[in-house]
Amino acid sequence: MQTSSHRLFLISSAVFLGLSTIACSPINSDEAKAQQGTPVRVQPVHITTVVETERSMARSEAFSSPQVSPEVDGRVIEVLHDIGDEVEEGAILARLDDSSYTLALAAAQADEAALKTRAEQFARDLNRLEMVGGGQYVSQMDLESARADLYTARQELKAAESRREAAQRQVAHTRIQAPISGRIDERHISEGDFVSAGDRAFRMIPQSSARVSLPFPERVGSRLETGMRVKLRRLGSDDYWIDGKVTRLRPSVEDGMGVTAVVEFIPPSSWPSGTMLEGLVEVAQRSNALQVPAVSIVDRPGRTVVYVLPGHNEYGKVEERRVELGQRTTDRVEILSGISAGERVVVDGSAYLTHGTEVRVQGGR
């Protein structure tokens, strides 16, 4: 009997000690749940200045693309530049055979020299007659005849000088020269070709500004203004963006409903005329805008949400917030409504959450 009582006492003591241990344990139920919560990473809502842009695309064009043509007939004996070459104004692009023009120039120079000598002789004769005529030994008729001969000789000399200058120009025109500084965009002649004055030889693109006409729908056109900044780059490339400016707005040619923004810019040498460009027109700028990482945005049926972890604890229940999106960049999204500055949004694992899901933060904030 005594043994049975002692055994009962020991069992009761063990049960009491076990219950006391459980009651005094420092781990509460909330923390236990948090240790088992879904692991996530969070980031605070970022405050920044957002530039709102409108995108379009079109082919670039030069303000002018002069056609370079020979000014005399001749056979091409040398081509000095090709497509893509950058040349300065006056650079020789090609040479024509100048032998016939050189001979014509030599003949014109000889004719001019002979007429110059003849005019000088008439001038001396007239001077002598005038000196003698002072003593009344020369008739008035002889003086007038000498003056007429000198006048005629001088007029013939002027004509000879004009013919010599024309011959010099023809010799010079056997060198086809760049009318502007720029890049050769087309070449239409080769060595051995016979060309006539006015034939196409080259086409050039100037080194000055180029332009691109970006079309926009009517809803965007009402927001555009001349002077707005534009960023441009080659479509589908990873080129750096270059700056341009809207210089003119005109109605769309296609349907008359939209607006075309004419943008001027300085093109790099790697952007020939006709390059397909994409342009971002900066239509608005908002300071104190809220941004979150793009990976935090979750599309649910009929709504777009983010998941917010309230407070500053490393664990807790997330809140699903319906948000309105604004401007997007490659890795961040502007939030127009639904969250506040300083709140923490889930960035990794958000797609697997629902409102009230227990989570724990890991891997930094």
C-alpha positions in Angstrom: 0.0 0.0 0.0 2.8 2.3 0.9 4.6 1.4 -2.3 1.5 2.2 -4.4 1.2 5.6 -2.8 4.8 6.4 -3.4 4.5 5.5 -7.1 1.4 7.8 -7.5 3.3 10.6 -5.9 6.2 10.3 -8.3 3.9 10.3 -11.4 2.0 13.4 -10.1 5.3 15.2 -9.6 6.5 14.4 -13.1 3.2 15.7 -14.6 3.4 18.9 -12.6 7.0 19.6 -13.6 6.2 19.0 -17.2 3.3 21.5 -17.2 5.5 24.0 -15.3 8.2 23.8 -18.0 5.7 24.4 -20.8 4.1 27.3 -19.0 7.5 29.0 -18.4 8.9 28.5 -22.0 10.1 31.8 -23.6 8.8 30.9 -27.2 5.4 32.3 -27.8 3.0 31.1 -30.4 3.4 34.1 -32.7 7.2 33.7 -32.9 6.8 30.0 -33.5 4.6 30.8 -36.4 7.0 33.3 -37.7 9.8 30.8 -37.7 7.7 28.6 -39.9 6.6 31.6 -42.2 7.3 31.9 -45.9 10.8 33.3 -46.4 10.8 36.6 -48.3 12.9 39.6 -49.1 11.6 43.1 -48.6 12.6 46.6 -49.7 11.3 50.0 -48.6 9.2 52.2 -51.0 11.6 54.5 -52.7 11.0 58.3 -53.1 12.4 59.8 -56.3 11.8 62.1 -59.3 10.0 60.3 -62.2 10.3 61.5 -65.8 7.2 60.4 -67.8 8.0 59.6 -71.4 6.1 58.7 -74.5 7.7 56.3 -77.0 7.7 56.3 -80.8 9.9 55.2 -83.6 10.8 56.4 -87.1 13.7 56.6 -89.6 16.2 59.4 -89.4 16.7 61.8 -92.2 19.3 64.5 -93.0 18.3 68.1 -93.3 19.9 68.1 -96.7 21.7 65.4 -98.8 23.3 67.1 -101.7 23.8 65.2 -104.9 27.4 65.6 -106.1 27.7 65.6 -109.9 30.5 66.4 -112.4 30.3 69.8 -114.0 32.1 68.7 -117.2 32.1 65.6 -119.4 35.0 63.2 -119.1 36.3 59.7 -118.2 36.8 58.9 -114.6 40.5 58.1 -114.0 40.6 58.0 -110.2 38.0 57.6 -107.3 39.5 58.8 -104.1 36.7 58.2 -101.6 34.0 55.6 -101.0 30.7 55.1 -99.1 31.1 55.8 -95.4 34.1 58.1 -95.7 34.1 61.3 -93.7 35.4 64.2 -95.8 35.8 68.0 -95.4 34.3 70.6 -97.7 36.5 70.9 -100.8 38.0 67.4 -100.6 38.6 65.8 -104.0 36.3 62.8 -104.4 37.2 61.7 -107.9 39.3 62.9 -110.9 38.3 63.0 -114.6 40.7 63.0 -117.6 41.7 66.6 -118.0 43.9 66.3 -121.1 41.5 68.0 -123.6 40.7 70.7 -121.1 44.4 71.4 -120.4 45.0 71.8 -124.2 42.0 74.2 -124.4 43.4 76.2 -121.5 46.8 76.4 -123.1 45.2 77.7 -126.4 43.2 80.3 -124.4 46.3 81.5 -122.6 48.2 81.9 -125.9 45.3 83.8 -127.4 45.1 86.1 -124.4 48.9 86.8 -124.5 48.8 87.7 -128.2 45.8 90.0 -127.8 47.5 91.6 -124.8 50.6 92.3 -126.8 48.5 93.8 -129.6 46.5 96.0 -127.2 49.8 97.3 -125.7 51.1 98.1 -129.2 47.9 100.0 -130.1 48.3 101.9 -126.8 51.8 103.0 -127.7 50.8 104.0 -131.2 48.0 106.2 -129.9 50.3 107.8 -127.3 52.8 108.6 -130.0 50.1 110.1 -132.3 48.8 112.2 -129.5 52.2 113.6 -128.7 52.8 114.4 -132.4 49.3 115.7 -132.9 50.0 118.5 -130.4 52.1 120.1 -133.2 49.3 119.7 -135.7 51.1 117.1 -137.8 48.4 114.4 -137.3 44.9 114.6 -138.6 41.9 114.2 -136.3 40.8 111.2 -138.4 44.1 109.4 -137.7 43.7 110.0 -133.9 40.1 108.7 -133.9 41.1 105.6 -135.9 44.0 104.9 -133.4 41.7 105.3 -130.5 39.1 102.9 -132.1 41.8 100.3 -132.8 42.9 100.4 -129.1 39.3 100.1 -127.9 38.7 97.1 -130.1 42.0 95.5 -129.0 41.1 95.9 -125.4 37.6 94.5 -125.8 39.1 91.5 -127.6 41.6 91.1 -124.8 38.7 91.0 -122.2 37.0 88.3 -124.3 40.2 86.3 -124.4 40.6 86.7 -120.6 37.0 85.3 -120.1 37.8 82.4 -122.4 40.9 81.6 -120.4 39.0 81.8 -117.1 36.4 79.5 -118.5 39.1 77.0 -119.6 40.6 77.2 -116.1 37.3 76.4 -114.5 36.8 73.4 -116.8 40.2 72.1 -115.8 39.3 72.6 -112.2 35.9 70.9 -112.7 37.7 67.7 -113.7 38.2 67.3 -110.0 34.9 66.3 -108.4 34.9 68.0 -105.0 32.8 67.7 -101.8 30.4 70.7 -101.6 30.0 70.2 -97.8 31.7 68.6 -94.9 30.0 65.3 -94.2 29.8 61.6 -94.9 29.6 59.9 -98.3 26.3 58.0 -98.4 26.2 56.8 -102.0 28.7 56.4 -104.9 27.6 55.9 -108.5 30.8 56.1 -110.5 33.8 53.8 -110.9 37.2 54.3 -112.6 36.8 54.0 -116.4 33.3 55.3 -116.5 32.5 58.1 -118.9 30.3 60.7 -117.2 28.5 63.8 -118.5 27.9 67.0 -116.6 25.0 66.6 -114.2 25.3 62.8 -113.9 25.0 61.4 -110.4 28.4 60.7 -108.9 28.0 60.8 -105.1 25.4 61.6 -102.4 26.5 63.2 -99.2 25.1 63.5 -95.7 26.2 66.7 -93.8 27.9 66.6 -90.4 25.3 69.0 -89.0 22.1 68.1 -87.3 19.8 65.4 -88.5 16.1 64.9 -87.7 13.5 62.2 -87.1 9.7 62.7 -87.4 8.1 60.7 -84.5 4.4 59.9 -84.9 2.1 60.0 -81.9 -1.6 59.3 -81.4 -4.0 62.2 -80.7 -4.2 61.5 -77.0 -0.4 62.0 -76.7 -0.2 64.9 -79.2 -2.1 67.2 -76.8 0.7 66.8 -74.3 3.6 67.6 -76.6 5.3 71.0 -76.9 8.2 72.4 -78.9 11.4 72.4 -76.9 10.7 69.1 -75.1 13.7 66.9 -74.5 13.9 63.6 -76.4 16.2 60.6 -75.9 17.1 58.6 -79.1 18.9 55.4 -79.9 18.9 52.8 -82.6 15.8 50.5 -82.4 16.5 47.2 -80.9 20.1 48.0 -79.9 21.9 48.6 -76.6 23.4 51.9 -77.8 23.7 54.8 -75.4 20.9 57.3 -75.6 21.6 60.7 -77.2 19.7 63.9 -76.6 17.5 65.7 -79.1 14.8 68.4 -79.0 11.3 68.8 -80.4 11.6 71.7 -82.8 8.2 71.4 -84.6 4.8 69.8 -84.3 2.6 69.1 -87.3 -0.5 67.0 -88.0 0.0 63.4 -89.0 0.1 62.9 -92.7 -1.4 59.4 -92.6 -4.8 60.0 -90.9 -4.8 63.7 -89.9 -5.8 62.7 -86.3 -2.4 62.3 -84.7 0.7 64.5 -84.3 4.2 64.2 -85.6 7.0 65.6 -83.5 10.0 66.7 -85.6 13.1 66.1 -83.5 16.5 67.5 -84.2 19.7 65.9 -83.0 23.4 65.4 -83.8 23.8 61.9 -85.1 26.9 59.7 -84.4 28.9 58.6 -87.4 27.5 55.0 -86.9 23.9 56.3 -87.6 23.6 56.7 -91.4 20.6 58.5 -92.8 17.6 56.2 -92.8 18.5 54.5 -89.5 15.4 53.2 -87.6 15.3 55.0 -84.2 13.2 54.8 -81.1 12.5 58.0 -79.3 11.4 58.8 -75.7 9.8 62.3 -75.4 9.9 63.6 -71.8 6.3 64.9 -71.4 6.2 65.3 -67.6 8.3 65.2 -64.5 7.1 64.4 -61.0 9.1 64.9 -57.8 8.5 62.9 -54.6 7.1 60.0 -56.6 6.9 56.5 -55.1 8.8 53.7 -56.8 9.1 49.9 -56.1 11.1 47.2 -57.7 9.3 45.8 -60.8 9.5 42.2 -59.3 7.3 43.3 -56.4 4.3 43.9 -58.8 1.9 40.9 -58.9 -1.0 40.6 -61.4 -4.1 39.0 -60.0 -7.4 38.5 -61.8 -8.9 41.9 -62.2 -6.3 43.8 -60.1 -2.6 44.6 -59.7 -1.2 44.3 -56.2 1.9 44.4 -54.0 2.4 42.7 -50.6 3.3 45.0 -47.7 4.9 43.8 -44.4 3.7 46.3 -41.8 5.9 47.5 -39.0 9.6 46.8 -38.6 9.6 43.2 -37.4 11.4 40.4 -39.2 8.2 38.4 -39.3 4.5 39.0 -39.5 1.5 38.8 -41.8 1.6 40.5 -45.2 -1.2 42.8 -46.4 -2.3 42.7 -50.0 -2.5 46.2 -51.5 -4.2 47.1 -54.7 -2.1 49.6 -56.5 -2.3 52.0 -59.5 0.8 52.0 -61.7 2.5 54.9 -63.2 5.8 55.3 -65.2 7.9 52.1 -65.8 11.6 51.7 -66.2 13.5 48.6 -66.8 13.6 47.5 -63.2 11.4 49.9 -61.2 7.7 51.0 -61.4 6.1 54.2 -60.1 3.1 53.7 -57.8 0.4 56.3 -58.0 -1.8 55.0 -55.2 -2.1 52.1 -52.7 1.1 52.4 -50.6 3.0 55.1 -48.7 6.6 56.1 -48.4 8.6 54.1 -45.9 6.5 50.9 -46.1 8.1 47.7 -46.9 7.1 45.6 -50.0 7.9 42.0 -50.7 10.3 41.7 -53.6 11.1 38.0 -53.7 8.4 35.4 -53.3 5.5 37.8 -53.7 3.9 35.8 -56.4 3.2 33.0 -53.9 1.6 35.1 -51.2 -2.0 36.0 -50.3 -3.4 38.5 -47.9 -2.5 37.4 -44.3 0.2 35.0 -45.2 2.8 34.6 -42.4 6.3 35.5 -43.6 9.8 35.9 -42.3 12.4 38.2 -43.7 15.6 36.7 -44.8 18.7 37.7 -46.8 18.6 41.4 -46.0 16.0 44.1 -46.7 
